[in-house]
Amino acid sequence: MKTVPSFLICGLIGCGMWCASADLRAQDAKAPSEKQADKAQPSSADAKEGQAYSGMYSFLKDGEFVQLTVEDSGTVTGFVSRFGDGESDKGAFLDQFFKTGKLDGNKLSFTTEVVHGVAFDFQGAVERGEGKNPGDEAYFVLKGTLTENVSDANKKVTPHSRPVVFKMFPQEASPAPTVRK
């Protein structure tokens, strides 16, 4: 076998190092806005953790619930399914879809659409609950402040805030989350 001259090997190694350093210089030359955009993107681990929070949680009364779906971008969709309290809807089952919803780390916020003069605003966090294993009841809980905004006939909104803890239902009891478009 013929041997390759050492200057050729050194040349190839030098060329490889030069190309690698050019890539590093190009990364450093990114505009500050591009660097911020890179940092703003959630990591795949964060996205997977957020998706683990998706599911059905208890709400204010027995039989009422919150359906929460966390998407890759941290956007939260879902709805509150509750019994009506007004004269015209007493005992009727009402679904209030999220108007806005966001998950940042474990910080959760959502606001529902107004249905029969009532809208809800939640500000809080998703925390580990008393459930021992994923899929157990209360493995995750939504803990924070729920504000019920009630509109009267004159469109005057009266807010009622209270601390809440909503427990995740056991996985086999909740339906598969649906993606709302």
C-alpha positions as CSV (number, residue, x, y, z in Angstrom):
1,M,0.0,0.0,0.0
2,K,1.1,3.5,-0.7
3,T,1.4,5.9,2.2
4,V,-0.3,9.3,2.0
5,P,2.1,12.2,2.4
6,S,1.9,13.8,5.8
7,F,1.4,17.3,4.3
8,L,-1.8,16.1,2.6
9,I,-3.1,14.8,5.9
10,C,-2.2,18.0,7.7
11,G,-3.9,20.0,4.9
12,L,-7.2,18.0,5.3
13,I,-7.2,18.4,9.1
14,G,-6.5,22.1,8.8
15,C,-9.3,22.5,6.2
16,G,-11.8,20.7,8.5
17,M,-10.8,22.9,11.4
18,W,-11.2,26.0,9.3
19,C,-14.7,24.9,8.2
20,A,-15.8,24.2,11.8
21,S,-14.5,27.6,13.0
22,A,-16.4,29.3,10.1
23,D,-19.7,27.6,11.3
24,L,-19.0,28.9,14.9
25,R,-18.3,32.4,13.6
26,A,-21.6,32.3,11.6
27,Q,-23.5,31.3,14.8
28,D,-21.9,34.2,16.7
29,A,-22.8,36.6,13.9
30,K,-26.5,36.0,14.3
31,A,-28.5,39.1,14.9
32,P,-29.7,39.6,18.5
33,S,-33.3,39.1,17.5
34,E,-32.4,35.7,16.0
35,K,-30.7,34.7,19.3
36,Q,-33.8,35.8,21.2
37,A,-36.0,33.8,18.9
38,D,-33.8,30.7,19.5
39,K,-34.2,31.2,23.3
40,A,-37.9,31.8,23.0
41,Q,-38.6,28.4,21.4
42,P,-39.5,25.8,24.1
43,S,-37.2,22.8,24.3
44,S,-38.6,19.5,23.3
45,A,-38.4,18.5,27.0
46,D,-40.5,21.5,28.0
47,A,-43.0,20.7,25.3
48,K,-43.3,17.1,26.4
49,E,-43.7,18.1,30.1
50,G,-46.4,20.6,29.1
51,Q,-48.2,18.0,27.1
52,A,-48.2,15.7,30.1
53,Y,-50.4,18.4,31.8
54,S,-53.1,17.8,29.2
55,G,-56.2,16.1,30.5
56,M,-59.4,16.5,32.5
57,Y,-59.4,18.3,35.9
58,S,-62.1,18.8,38.5
59,F,-63.9,22.1,38.6
60,L,-66.0,23.8,41.2
61,K,-68.8,21.2,41.8
62,D,-69.1,17.5,41.4
63,G,-69.7,16.6,37.8
64,E,-68.1,19.8,36.5
65,F,-64.6,19.7,34.8
66,V,-61.9,21.6,32.9
67,Q,-60.5,19.9,29.8
68,L,-57.0,21.2,29.1
69,T,-54.9,20.5,26.0
70,V,-51.3,21.9,25.9
71,E,-49.9,22.3,22.4
72,D,-46.2,22.3,21.4
73,S,-45.9,26.1,21.4
74,G,-47.3,26.5,24.9
75,T,-50.7,27.5,23.6
76,V,-53.5,26.0,25.7
77,T,-56.9,25.1,24.4
78,G,-59.8,23.6,26.2
79,F,-63.1,24.3,27.9
80,V,-64.9,24.4,31.2
81,S,-68.0,22.2,31.4
82,R,-70.2,23.3,34.3
83,F,-73.8,23.5,35.5
84,G,-75.6,26.8,34.9
85,D,-76.5,28.9,38.0
86,G,-78.8,31.5,36.4
87,E,-82.6,31.6,36.4
88,S,-82.7,30.6,32.7
89,D,-80.0,27.9,32.8
90,K,-80.3,26.5,36.4
91,G,-78.9,22.9,36.3
92,A,-78.2,23.0,32.5
93,F,-74.8,21.7,31.4
94,L,-72.8,24.6,29.8
95,D,-69.5,24.4,27.9
96,Q,-67.3,27.5,27.9
97,F,-64.4,27.2,25.5
98,F,-61.1,29.0,26.2
99,K,-60.8,32.4,24.5
100,T,-57.1,32.5,25.4
101,G,-54.7,30.0,27.1
102,K,-51.0,29.9,27.8
103,L,-48.5,27.7,29.6
104,D,-45.1,29.1,30.3
105,G,-43.0,26.5,32.2
106,N,-45.6,25.4,34.8
107,K,-47.3,28.9,34.9
108,L,-50.9,28.5,33.5
109,S,-53.4,31.1,32.5
110,F,-56.7,30.9,30.6
111,T,-59.8,32.9,30.0
112,T,-63.1,31.4,28.8
113,E,-65.7,32.8,26.4
114,V,-68.7,34.5,28.0
115,V,-71.7,32.1,28.3
116,H,-75.0,33.3,29.8
117,G,-73.2,36.4,31.2
118,V,-70.4,34.4,33.0
119,A,-66.7,34.1,32.0
120,F,-63.8,32.6,34.0
121,D,-60.2,33.7,34.3
122,F,-57.6,31.4,35.8
123,Q,-54.1,32.5,36.9
124,G,-51.9,29.9,38.6
125,A,-49.6,26.9,38.0
126,V,-49.6,23.2,37.3
127,E,-48.1,21.4,40.2
128,R,-47.5,17.8,41.2
129,G,-50.3,16.5,43.3
130,E,-50.8,13.6,45.6
131,G,-51.0,11.0,42.9
132,K,-48.1,8.6,43.0
133,N,-47.8,7.6,39.3
134,P,-48.6,9.3,36.0
135,G,-52.3,8.5,35.2
136,D,-53.3,8.5,38.9
137,E,-56.0,10.8,40.2
138,A,-54.4,14.2,41.2
139,Y,-51.0,13.4,39.7
140,F,-51.1,17.0,38.6
141,V,-53.2,19.8,40.1
142,L,-54.1,23.3,38.8
143,K,-53.5,25.6,41.7
144,G,-54.2,29.3,41.6
145,T,-56.9,32.0,41.5
146,L,-60.1,31.6,39.6
147,T,-62.1,34.8,38.9
148,E,-65.7,34.5,37.9
149,N,-66.8,37.5,35.9
150,V,-70.6,37.9,36.0
151,S,-72.3,40.4,33.7
152,D,-75.7,41.8,34.7
153,A,-78.5,43.1,32.4
154,N,-76.8,46.5,32.2
155,K,-73.5,44.9,31.1
156,K,-71.9,45.7,34.4
157,V,-69.2,43.0,35.2
158,T,-68.7,41.9,38.8
159,P,-65.6,39.8,39.4
160,H,-65.6,37.2,42.2
161,S,-62.1,35.7,42.9
162,R,-61.2,32.7,45.0
163,P,-58.2,30.4,45.5
164,V,-58.8,27.0,43.8
165,V,-57.1,23.6,43.4
166,F,-58.4,21.4,40.5
167,K,-57.3,17.8,40.6
168,M,-56.5,15.8,37.4
169,F,-58.9,12.9,36.8
170,P,-57.4,9.5,36.5
171,Q,-56.2,8.9,32.9
172,E,-58.6,6.0,32.2
173,A,-61.5,8.2,33.2
174,S,-60.7,11.1,30.8
175,P,-61.4,11.0,27.1
176,A,-58.6,11.5,24.6
177,P,-57.9,15.3,24.1
178,T,-59.2,16.7,20.9
179,V,-57.3,19.4,19.0
180,R,-59.5,22.4,18.3
181,K,-58.8,24.3,15.1
